[in-house]
């Protein structure tokens, strides 16, 4: 059996036409959403969030905590958000609230 790395899959995906790339992205996202656990620990949801497998709100829901709890766990790891520059409006609102709460706004 041949092992294919994520980098190889990405390189193949880059060779697809834009419509095929969108189809692939949609189906990969659907797959990721179906494999999320029903419940997870705070550490597990932090990993899922950092892997871009779920939103901040979904991570909090899976762990049964608030989004602020997830942000605290991220901050404890030295990260306030995903490395990605793309953030949802909810995540930006959460960050603004957090900064205001800390007196940084």
C-alpha positions, 0 to 999 in steps of 0.5 A: 500500500502506498502512503500519500502525504497531505502535501502530495494531496495538496500538490495534486489539488493545485493541478485541478481546475478551479471548479474542481478545487471548490468541489474538493474543498466542499467535500473535505469540509463536509468530511471534517464536520462529520468526523468531529466528536460529539464531545471533547476535552478542552485540550482536544478542542484546542487542537481541533481549532488550531487544525482549522477543523472547527470554529471557536464557537464549535470548539467551545460547544464540543468541550461544553465550555465558553469561547472565552475558556477556549481563548484562555486555553489558546493563550496558555499555549501562547496563541490567541487564535489560529495561525490563519489570517481568516477569521469569522465575524464571531471570532473577531467579536470574541477577540474584541470582547476579550481585549476590552475585558483585559482593558486593552481596547 
